[in-house]
Amino acid sequence: MGVAYYANYLVWFEVGRAEWLRASGFSYRSIEDAGVILPVIEAHCEYRHSLRYDDDFEIRAEGRLLSPIRLRFDCQVVRRGDGVVAAAGYTVHASVDRTGRPCRLPEQLRRLFA
């Protein structure tokens, strides 16, 4: 059909989250090394315009704190050139320890997301 596969947008949201964290001085690996895992507990994506193969696009992401144990990342996939938002959405993450039990986010992360 010549358009990007719909499930790729959620993968691109993940890339945006990882890059936002990296630009903020953190990485998923460093968070997990500290004993905190951030599984996705909710995902939402609104498909507004199709991306065609070979379209150049960027992923915009921003994180915010919902509670001491929950985060939300708002994401947009934006076509470069004309600035059209192809998709927008969010993911919500729980903060859990290595056993899967809810835990508070480290203070550094809470400050970053506040």
N, CA, C and O atoms as CSV, one atom per row, in Angstrom:
chain,resi,resn,atom,element,x,y,z
A,1,MET,N,N,0.819,-1.199,0.000
A,1,MET,CA,C,0.000,0.000,0.000
A,1,MET,C,C,0.862,1.262,0.000
A,1,MET,O,O,0.349,2.356,-0.238
A,2,GLY,N,N,2.149,1.127,0.261
A,2,GLY,CA,C,3.031,2.277,0.205
A,2,GLY,C,C,3.024,3.161,1.436
A,2,GLY,O,O,3.616,4.240,1.428
A,3,VAL,N,N,2.346,2.709,2.516
A,3,VAL,CA,C,2.319,3.504,3.742
A,3,VAL,C,C,2.977,2.727,4.880
A,3,VAL,O,O,3.092,1.503,4.833
A,4,ALA,N,N,3.400,3.461,5.892
A,4,ALA,CA,C,4.045,2.833,7.044
A,4,ALA,C,C,3.040,1.956,7.795
A,4,ALA,O,O,1.877,2.329,7.952
A,5,TYR,N,N,3.484,0.822,8.244
A,5,TYR,CA,C,2.675,-0.128,8.990
A,5,TYR,C,C,2.272,0.499,10.325
A,5,TYR,O,O,3.103,1.098,11.008
A,6,TYR,N,N,1.010,0.361,10.692
A,6,TYR,CA,C,0.471,1.056,11.864
A,6,TYR,C,C,1.206,0.741,13.163
A,6,TYR,O,O,1.377,1.633,13.994
A,7,ALA,N,N,1.644,-0.497,13.361
A,7,ALA,CA,C,2.296,-0.879,14.616
A,7,ALA,C,C,3.676,-0.238,14.763
A,7,ALA,O,O,4.196,-0.137,15.874
A,8,ASN,N,N,4.272,0.196,13.648
A,8,ASN,CA,C,5.577,0.852,13.732
A,8,ASN,C,C,5.524,2.126,14.554
A,8,ASN,O,O,6.526,2.515,15.155
A,9,TYR,N,N,4.374,2.781,14.591
A,9,TYR,CA,C,4.277,4.032,15.332
A,9,TYR,C,C,4.563,3.817,16.821
A,9,TYR,O,O,5.205,4.655,17.454
A,10,LEU,N,N,4.099,2.717,17.375
A,10,LEU,CA,C,4.387,2.436,18.789
A,10,LEU,C,C,5.869,2.145,18.994
A,10,LEU,O,O,6.434,2.501,20.028
A,11,VAL,N,N,6.497,1.506,18.023
A,11,VAL,CA,C,7.942,1.291,18.087
A,11,VAL,C,C,8.652,2.644,18.040
A,11,VAL,O,O,9.616,2.865,18.774
A,12,TRP,N,N,8.185,3.537,17.191
A,12,TRP,CA,C,8.793,4.867,17.099
A,12,TRP,C,C,8.572,5.655,18.380
A,12,TRP,O,O,9.437,6.438,18.774
A,13,PHE,N,N,7.437,5.467,19.036
A,13,PHE,CA,C,7.221,6.097,20.343
A,13,PHE,C,C,8.316,5.641,21.317
A,13,PHE,O,O,8.852,6.449,22.076
A,14,GLU,N,N,8.642,4.349,21.292
A,14,GLU,CA,C,9.677,3.824,22.178
A,14,GLU,C,C,11.031,4.459,21.873
A,14,GLU,O,O,11.779,4.799,22.790
A,15,VAL,N,N,11.341,4.616,20.612
A,15,VAL,CA,C,12.588,5.279,20.222
A,15,VAL,C,C,12.596,6.706,20.763
A,15,VAL,O,O,13.612,7.167,21.283
A,16,GLY,N,N,11.477,7.402,20.644
A,16,GLY,CA,C,11.367,8.765,21.163
A,16,GLY,C,C,11.578,8.825,22.666
A,16,GLY,O,O,12.269,9.712,23.166
A,17,ARG,N,N,10.981,7.879,23.388
A,17,ARG,CA,C,11.159,7.828,24.855
A,17,ARG,C,C,12.622,7.635,25.219
A,17,ARG,O,O,13.156,8.333,26.082
A,18,ALA,N,N,13.261,6.690,24.560
A,18,ALA,CA,C,14.660,6.387,24.865
A,18,ALA,C,C,15.549,7.591,24.569
A,18,ALA,O,O,16.456,7.896,25.343
A,19,GLU,N,N,15.297,8.268,23.466
A,19,GLU,CA,C,16.114,9.433,23.119
A,19,GLU,C,C,15.849,10.598,24.060
A,19,GLU,O,O,16.773,11.336,24.400
A,20,TRP,N,N,14.597,10.774,24.487
A,20,TRP,CA,C,14.282,11.843,25.438
A,20,TRP,C,C,15.020,11.601,26.751
A,20,TRP,O,O,15.601,12.522,27.323
A,21,LEU,N,N,14.992,10.360,27.222
A,21,LEU,CA,C,15.716,10.026,28.448
A,21,LEU,C,C,17.214,10.270,28.278
A,21,LEU,O,O,17.858,10.845,29.156
A,22,ARG,N,N,17.760,9.834,27.155
A,22,ARG,CA,C,19.198,9.999,26.904
A,22,ARG,C,C,19.571,11.475,26.889
A,22,ARG,O,O,20.586,11.864,27.467
A,23,ALA,N,N,18.763,12.296,26.236
A,23,ALA,CA,C,19.027,13.738,26.179
A,23,ALA,C,C,18.905,14.382,27.552
A,23,ALA,O,O,19.474,15.447,27.790
A,24,SER,N,N,18.168,13.744,28.458
A,24,SER,CA,C,17.987,14.260,29.813
A,24,SER,C,C,19.036,13.722,30.777
A,24,SER,O,O,19.000,14.023,31.970
A,25,GLY,N,N,19.972,12.924,30.261
A,25,GLY,CA,C,21.054,12.414,31.093
A,25,GLY,C,C,20.822,11.036,31.682
A,25,GLY,O,O,21.589,10.594,32.537
A,26,PHE,N,N,19.781,10.351,31.240
A,26,PHE,CA,C,19.468,9.011,31.731
A,26,PHE,C,C,19.400,8.049,30.551
A,26,PHE,O,O,19.423,8.465,29.392
A,27,SER,N,N,19.318,6.789,30.855
A,27,SER,CA,C,19.046,5.774,29.839
A,27,SER,C,C,18.194,4.693,30.489
A,27,SER,O,O,18.189,4.549,31.711
A,28,TYR,N,N,17.475,3.936,29.669
A,28,TYR,CA,C,16.720,2.821,30.225
A,28,TYR,C,C,17.655,1.878,30.979
A,28,TYR,O,O,17.311,1.363,32.043
A,29,ARG,N,N,18.820,1.664,30.422
A,29,ARG,CA,C,19.766,0.743,31.061
A,29,ARG,C,C,20.149,1.236,32.452
A,29,ARG,O,O,20.177,0.448,33.397
A,30,SER,N,N,20.445,2.534,32.594
A,30,SER,CA,C,20.833,3.049,33.908
A,30,SER,C,C,19.683,2.957,34.906
A,30,SER,O,O,19.903,2.712,36.092
A,31,ILE,N,N,18.465,3.153,34.427
A,31,ILE,CA,C,17.293,3.046,35.298
A,31,ILE,C,C,17.129,1.602,35.760
A,31,ILE,O,O,16.900,1.340,36.941
A,32,GLU,N,N,17.248,0.667,34.815
A,32,GLU,CA,C,17.125,-0.745,35.173
A,32,GLU,C,C,18.278,-1.193,36.068
A,32,GLU,O,O,18.083,-2.016,36.962
A,33,ASP,N,N,19.481,-0.656,35.833
A,33,ASP,CA,C,20.618,-0.989,36.704
A,33,ASP,C,C,20.363,-0.523,38.134
A,33,ASP,O,O,20.892,-1.099,39.084
A,34,ALA,N,N,19.549,0.524,38.282
A,34,ALA,CA,C,19.184,1.011,39.622
A,34,ALA,C,C,18.055,0.188,40.235
A,34,ALA,O,O,17.610,0.481,41.345
A,35,GLY,N,N,17.586,-0.843,39.522
A,35,GLY,CA,C,16.568,-1.743,40.048
A,35,GLY,C,C,15.140,-1.359,39.727
A,35,GLY,O,O,14.205,-1.925,40.293
A,36,VAL,N,N,14.955,-0.398,38.821
A,36,VAL,CA,C,13.609,0.055,38.455
A,36,VAL,C,C,13.325,-0.329,37.007
A,36,VAL,O,O,14.127,-0.075,36.108
A,37,ILE,N,N,12.167,-0.946,36.805
A,37,ILE,CA,C,11.731,-1.326,35.459
A,37,ILE,C,C,10.467,-0.537,35.158
A,37,ILE,O,O,9.628,-0.340,36.037
A,38,LEU,N,N,10.329,-0.083,33.910
A,38,LEU,CA,C,9.203,0.783,33.527
A,38,LEU,C,C,8.347,0.133,32.438
A,38,LEU,O,O,8.385,0.571,31.288
A,39,PRO,N,N,7.577,-0.903,32.780
A,39,PRO,CA,C,6.745,-1.534,31.752
A,39,PRO,C,C,5.613,-0.599,31.309
A,39,PRO,O,O,5.101,0.206,32.087
A,40,VAL,N,N,5.251,-0.736,30.046
A,40,VAL,CA,C,4.103,0.008,29.514
A,40,VAL,C,C,2.836,-0.636,30.068
A,40,VAL,O,O,2.649,-1.848,29.956
A,41,ILE,N,N,1.968,0.179,30.665
A,41,ILE,CA,C,0.695,-0.338,31.170
A,41,ILE,C,C,-0.492,0.217,30.383
A,41,ILE,O,O,-1.629,-0.220,30.563
A,42,GLU,N,N,-0.213,1.183,29.511
A,42,GLU,CA,C,-1.264,1.753,28.667
A,42,GLU,C,C,-0.601,2.396,27.458
A,42,GLU,O,O,0.455,3.014,27.586
A,43,ALA,N,N,-1.208,2.256,26.291
A,43,ALA,CA,C,-0.697,2.888,25.074
A,43,ALA,C,C,-1.874,3.386,24.246
A,43,ALA,O,O,-2.909,2.729,24.140
A,44,HIS,N,N,-1.687,4.554,23.667
A,44,HIS,CA,C,-2.723,5.151,22.834
A,44,HIS,C,C,-2.044,5.827,21.650
A,44,HIS,O,O,-1.018,6.489,21.809
A,45,CYS,N,N,-2.619,5.659,20.462
A,45,CYS,CA,C,-2.075,6.288,19.263
A,45,CYS,C,C,-3.218,6.735,18.365
A,45,CYS,O,O,-4.110,5.950,18.043
A,46,GLU,N,N,-3.186,7.993,17.965
A,46,GLU,CA,C,-4.135,8.536,16.987
A,46,GLU,C,C,-3.396,8.695,15.670
A,46,GLU,O,O,-2.392,9.402,15.588
A,47,TYR,N,N,-3.900,8.036,14.649
A,47,TYR,CA,C,-3.295,8.108,13.322
A,47,TYR,C,C,-3.985,9.232,12.557
A,47,TYR,O,O,-5.175,9.148,12.253
A,48,ARG,N,N,-3.233,10.278,12.250
A,48,ARG,CA,C,-3.827,11.465,11.638
A,48,ARG,C,C,-3.576,11.554,10.138
A,48,ARG,O,O,-4.468,11.915,9.370
A,49,HIS,N,N,-2.359,11.224,9.732
A,49,HIS,CA,C,-1.982,11.267,8.311
A,49,HIS,C,C,-1.025,10.117,8.042
A,49,HIS,O,O,-0.219,9.763,8.902
A,50,SER,N,N,-1.108,9.553,6.892
A,50,SER,CA,C,-0.226,8.438,6.547
A,50,SER,C,C,1.181,8.929,6.262
A,50,SER,O,O,1.382,9.969,5.634
A,51,LEU,N,N,2.147,8.161,6.735
A,51,LEU,CA,C,3.518,8.344,6.287
A,51,LEU,C,C,3.726,7.383,5.132
A,51,LEU,O,O,3.318,6.223,5.192
A,52,ARG,N,N,4.349,7.861,4.107
A,52,ARG,CA,C,4.656,7.012,2.958
A,52,ARG,C,C,6.095,6.538,3.088
A,52,ARG,O,O,6.911,7.161,3.768
A,53,TYR,N,N,6.389,5.438,2.433
A,53,TYR,CA,C,7.758,4.941,2.448
A,53,TYR,C,C,8.676,6.040,1.950
A,53,TYR,O,O,8.359,6.756,1.000
A,54,ASP,N,N,9.808,6.157,2.602
A,54,ASP,CA,C,10.843,7.150,2.325
A,54,ASP,C,C,10.497,8.548,2.793
A,54,ASP,O,O,11.273,9.471,2.542
A,55,ASP,N,N,9.354,8.756,3.471
A,55,ASP,CA,C,9.102,10.058,4.098
A,55,ASP,C,C,10.139,10.255,5.209
A,55,ASP,O,O,10.459,9.327,5.952
A,56,ASP,N,N,10.645,11.463,5.303
A,56,ASP,CA,C,11.565,11.814,6.372
A,56,ASP,C,C,10.725,12.341,7.530
A,56,ASP,O,O,9.879,13.215,7.339
A,57,PHE,N,N,10.955,11.817,8.719
A,57,PHE,CA,C,10.143,12.232,9.864
A,57,PHE,C,C,10.989,12.301,11.117
A,57,PHE,O,O,12.099,11.773,11.170
A,58,GLU,N,N,10.444,12.963,12.124
A,58,GLU,CA,C,11.090,13.017,13.427
A,58,GLU,C,C,10.095,12.577,14.480
A,58,GLU,O,O,8.881,12.628,14.285
A,59,ILE,N,N,10.643,12.146,15.598
A,59,ILE,CA,C,9.821,11.697,16.719
A,59,ILE,C,C,10.019,12.700,17.849
A,59,ILE,O,O,11.147,12.976,18.257
A,60,ARG,N,N,8.932,13.232,18.339
A,60,ARG,CA,C,8.989,14.170,19.462
A,60,ARG,C,C,8.391,13.476,20.679
A,60,ARG,O,O,7.308,12.895,20.603
A,61,ALA,N,N,9.094,13.541,21.788
A,61,ALA,CA,C,8.614,12.895,23.015
A,61,ALA,C,C,8.873,13.811,24.199
A,61,ALA,O,O,9.823,14.594,24.215
A,62,GLU,N,N,8.014,13.691,25.167
A,62,GLU,CA,C,8.173,14.443,26.408
A,62,GLU,C,C,7.587,13.613,27.537
A,62,GLU,O,O,6.498,13.054,27.404
A,63,GLY,N,N,8.305,13.533,28.640
A,63,GLY,CA,C,7.845,12.747,29.772
A,63,GLY,C,C,7.299,13.619,30.876
A,63,GLY,O,O,7.703,14.769,31.046
A,64,ARG,N,N,6.361,13.043,31.634
A,64,ARG,CA,C,5.852,13.756,32.806
A,64,ARG,C,C,5.434,12.758,33.868
A,64,ARG,O,O,5.065,11.621,33.577
A,65,LEU,N,N,5.503,13.214,35.091
A,65,LEU,CA,C,5.188,12.387,36.248
A,65,LEU,C,C,3.685,12.421,36.509
A,65,LEU,O,O,3.096,13.497,36.615
A,66,LEU,N,N,3.072,11.257,36.611
A,66,LEU,CA,C,1.657,11.177,36.964
A,66,LEU,C,C,1.482,10.930,38.460
A,66,LEU,O,O,0.536,11.423,39.075
A,67,SER,N,N,2.393,10.170,39.029
A,67,SER,CA,C,2.392,9.874,40.460
A,67,SER,C,C,3.807,9.398,40.802
A,67,SER,O,O,4.632,9.256,39.900
A,68,PRO,N,N,4.106,9.151,42.067
A,68,PRO,CA,C,5.460,8.675,42.402
A,68,PRO,C,C,5.827,7.337,41.757
A,68,PRO,O,O,6.997,6.956,41.739
A,69,ILE,N,N,4.822,6.620,41.223
A,69,ILE,CA,C,5.135,5.324,40.600
A,69,ILE,C,C,4.649,5.216,39.154
A,69,ILE,O,O,4.740,4.144,38.555
A,70,ARG,N,N,4.136,6.307,38.588
A,70,ARG,CA,C,3.658,6.256,37.201
A,70,ARG,C,C,4.171,7.435,36.395
A,70,ARG,O,O,4.213,8.571,36.867
A,71,LEU,N,N,4.568,7.126,35.144
A,71,LEU,CA,C,5.055,8.122,34.199
A,71,LEU,C,C,4.203,8.084,32.940
A,71,LEU,O,O,3.575,7.074,32.623
A,72,ARG,N,N,4.196,9.196,32.236
A,72,ARG,CA,C,3.524,9.245,30.934
A,72,ARG,C,C,4.468,9.922,29.952
A,72,ARG,O,O,5.079,10.945,30.260
A,73,PHE,N,N,4.576,9.334,28.766
A,73,PHE,CA,C,5.331,9.939,27.679
A,73,PHE,C,C,4.356,10.312,26.572
A,73,PHE,O,O,3.652,9.453,26.042
A,74,ASP,N,N,4.317,11.595,26.225
A,74,ASP,CA,C,3.526,12.066,25.089
A,74,ASP,C,C,4.436,12.078,23.876
A,74,ASP,O,O,5.571,12.550,23.945
A,75,CYS,N,N,3.933,11.554,22.761
A,75,CYS,CA,C,4.763,11.405,21.571
A,75,CYS,C,C,4.031,11.895,20.325
A,75,CYS,O,O,2.806,11.819,20.222
A,76,GLN,N,N,4.824,12.398,19.387
A,76,GLN,CA,C,4.312,12.755,18.069
A,76,GLN,C,C,5.296,12.258,17.019
A,76,GLN,O,O,6.510,12.308,17.213
A,77,VAL,N,N,4.760,11.785,15.920
A,77,VAL,CA,C,5.559,11.458,14.752
A,77,VAL,C,C,5.231,12.542,13.726
A,77,VAL,O,O,4.098,12.648,13.259
A,78,VAL,N,N,6.242,13.347,13.383
A,78,VAL,CA,C,6.034,14.539,12.563
A,78,VAL,C,C,6.813,14.416,11.258
A,78,VAL,O,O,8.017,14.156,11.262
A,79,ARG,N,N,6.115,14.606,10.150
A,79,ARG,CA,C,6.781,14.571,8.842
A,79,ARG,C,C,7.602,15.842,8.672
A,79,ARG,O,O,7.093,16.952,8.831
A,80,ARG,N,N,8.876,15.664,8.346
A,80,ARG,CA,C,9.743,16.822,8.125
A,80,ARG,C,C,9.354,17.474,6.801
A,80,ARG,O,O,8.762,16.839,5.928
A,81,GLY,N,N,9.683,18.696,6.678
A,81,GLY,CA,C,9.368,19.413,5.441
A,81,GLY,C,C,8.106,20.225,5.588
A,81,GLY,O,O,8.124,21.449,5.465
A,82,ASP,N,N,6.986,19.527,5.856
A,82,ASP,CA,C,5.713,20.259,5.984
A,82,ASP,C,C,5.188,20.290,7.411
A,82,ASP,O,O,4.187,20.952,7.682
A,83,GLY,N,N,5.851,19.579,8.338
A,83,GLY,CA,C,5.460,19.621,9.749
A,83,GLY,C,C,4.153,18.925,10.082
A,83,GLY,O,O,3.612,19.128,11.169
A,84,VAL,N,N,3.636,18.117,9.184
A,84,VAL,CA,C,2.380,17.409,9.421
A,84,VAL,C,C,2.577,16.365,10.521
A,84,VAL,O,O,3.520,15.574,10.480
A,85,VAL,N,N,1.678,16.374,11.499
A,85,VAL,CA,C,1.710,15.361,12.550
A,85,VAL,C,C,1.009,14.116,12.011
A,85,VAL,O,O,-0.208,14.100,11.827
A,86,ALA,N,N,1.793,13.087,11.766
A,86,ALA,CA,C,1.246,11.849,11.221
A,86,ALA,C,C,0.524,11.053,12.304
A,86,ALA,O,O,-0.499,10.421,12.039
A,87,ALA,N,N,1.056,11.085,13.517
A,87,ALA,CA,C,0.443,10.357,14.635
A,87,ALA,C,C,0.822,11.043,15.936
A,87,ALA,O,O,1.887,11.648,16.060
A,88,ALA,N,N,-0.080,10.931,16.900
A,88,ALA,CA,C,0.169,11.476,18.233
A,88,ALA,C,C,-0.410,10.501,19.240
A,88,ALA,O,O,-1.426,9.853,18.988
A,89,GLY,N,N,0.245,10.407,20.375
A,89,GLY,CA,C,-0.271,9.503,21.387
A,89,GLY,C,C,0.558,9.552,22.642
A,89,GLY,O,O,1.303,10.502,22.881
A,90,TYR,N,N,0.416,8.513,23.443
A,90,TYR,CA,C,1.140,8.468,24.703
A,90,TYR,C,C,1.268,7.022,25.163
A,90,TYR,O,O,0.558,6.125,24.709
A,91,THR,N,N,2.202,6.840,26.079
A,91,THR,CA,C,2.322,5.582,26.797
A,91,THR,C,C,2.414,5.913,28.278
A,91,THR,O,O,3.014,6.915,28.666
A,92,VAL,N,N,1.813,5.061,29.102
A,92,VAL,CA,C,1.886,5.195,30.550
A,92,VAL,C,C,2.694,4.014,31.063
A,92,VAL,O,O,2.514,2.879,30.620
A,93,HIS,N,N,3.589,4.300,32.005
A,93,HIS,CA,C,4.504,3.295,32.531
A,93,HIS,C,C,4.384,3.214,34.044
A,93,HIS,O,O,4.256,4.234,34.722
A,94,ALA,N,N,4.425,2.014,34.559
A,94,ALA,CA,C,4.480,1.800,36.005
A,94,ALA,C,C,5.941,1.636,36.400
A,94,ALA,O,O,6.757,1.151,35.615
A,95,SER,N,N,6.254,2.034,37.591
A,95,SER,CA,C,7.579,1.821,38.143
A,95,SER,C,C,7.505,0.576,39.022
A,95,SER,O,O,6.786,0.555,40.021
A,96,VAL,N,N,8.252,-0.458,38.645
A,96,VAL,CA,C,8.248,-1.707,39.417
A,96,VAL,C,C,9.680,-2.138,39.688
A,96,VAL,O,O,10.607,-1.776,38.964
A,97,ASP,N,N,9.839,-2.929,40.761
A,97,ASP,CA,C,11.165,-3.457,41.056
A,97,ASP,C,C,11.381,-4.746,40.254
A,97,ASP,O,O,10.537,-5.134,39.447
A,98,ARG,N,N,12.493,-5.383,40.481
A,98,ARG,CA,C,12.834,-6.581,39.690
A,98,ARG,C,C,11.902,-7.755,39.942
A,98,ARG,O,O,11.869,-8.700,39.155
A,99,THR,N,N,11.142,-7.705,41.036
A,99,THR,CA,C,10.183,-8.776,41.303
A,99,THR,C,C,8.809,-8.459,40.722
A,99,THR,O,O,7.892,-9.277,40.804
A,100,GLY,N,N,8.668,-7.262,40.131
A,100,GLY,CA,C,7.385,-6.871,39.550
A,100,GLY,C,C,6.467,-6.127,40.498
A,100,GLY,O,O,5.319,-5.845,40.156
A,101,ARG,N,N,6.957,-5.805,41.683
A,101,ARG,CA,C,6.143,-5.069,42.656
A,101,ARG,C,C,6.296,-3.564,42.422
A,101,ARG,O,O,7.394,-3.096,42.121
A,102,PRO,N,N,5.223,-2.812,42.556
A,102,PRO,CA,C,5.317,-1.359,42.392
A,102,PRO,C,C,6.340,-0.763,43.358
A,102,PRO,O,O,6.455,-1.184,44.509
A,103,CYS,N,N,7.076,0.223,42.859
A,103,CYS,CA,C,8.060,0.909,43.703
A,103,CYS,C,C,8.110,2.378,43.294
A,103,CYS,O,O,7.753,2.745,42.175
A,104,ARG,N,N,8.555,3.193,44.218
A,104,ARG,CA,C,8.686,4.613,43.929
A,104,ARG,C,C,9.846,4.827,42.963
A,104,ARG,O,O,10.859,4.130,43.006
A,105,LEU,N,N,9.664,5.801,42.101
A,105,LEU,CA,C,10.756,6.186,41.215
A,105,LEU,C,C,11.869,6.833,42.038
A,105,LEU,O,O,11.594,7.501,43.034
A,106,PRO,N,N,13.117,6.640,41.630
A,106,PRO,CA,C,14.198,7.346,42.318
A,106,PRO,C,C,13.969,8.865,42.246
A,106,PRO,O,O,13.398,9.378,41.284
A,107,GLU,N,N,14.427,9.557,43.281
A,107,GLU,CA,C,14.219,11.008,43.381
A,107,GLU,C,C,14.699,11.749,42.135
A,107,GLU,O,O,14.025,12.670,41.672
A,108,GLN,N,N,15.837,11.368,41.593
A,108,GLN,CA,C,16.362,12.028,40.385
A,108,GLN,C,C,15.352,11.970,39.242
A,108,GLN,O,O,15.134,12.964,38.549
A,109,LEU,N,N,14.744,10.813,39.048
A,109,LEU,CA,C,13.763,10.671,37.978
A,109,LEU,C,C,12.500,11.460,38.272
A,109,LEU,O,O,11.933,12.081,37.373
A,110,ARG,N,N,12.059,11.442,39.502
A,110,ARG,CA,C,10.846,12.219,39.848
A,110,ARG,C,C,11.066,13.685,39.555
A,110,ARG,O,O,10.172,14.356,39.040
A,111,ARG,N,N,12.263,14.199,39.880
A,111,ARG,CA,C,12.560,15.611,39.588
A,111,ARG,C,C,12.576,15.862,38.080
A,111,ARG,O,O,12.070,16.880,37.608
A,112,LEU,N,N,13.157,14.934,37.336
A,112,LEU,CA,C,13.215,15.092,35.878
A,112,LEU,C,C,11.823,15.182,35.273
A,112,LEU,O,O,11.594,15.985,34.368
A,113,PHE,N,N,10.897,14.376,35.756
A,113,PHE,CA,C,9.558,14.308,35.175
A,113,PHE,C,C,8.579,15.318,35.760
A,113,PHE,O,O,7.505,15.538,35.201
A,114,ALA,N,N,8.947,15.935,36.885
A,114,ALA,CA,C,8.010,16.877,37.551
A,114,ALA,C,C,7.767,18.112,36.715
A,114,ALA,O,O,7.013,18.995,37.123
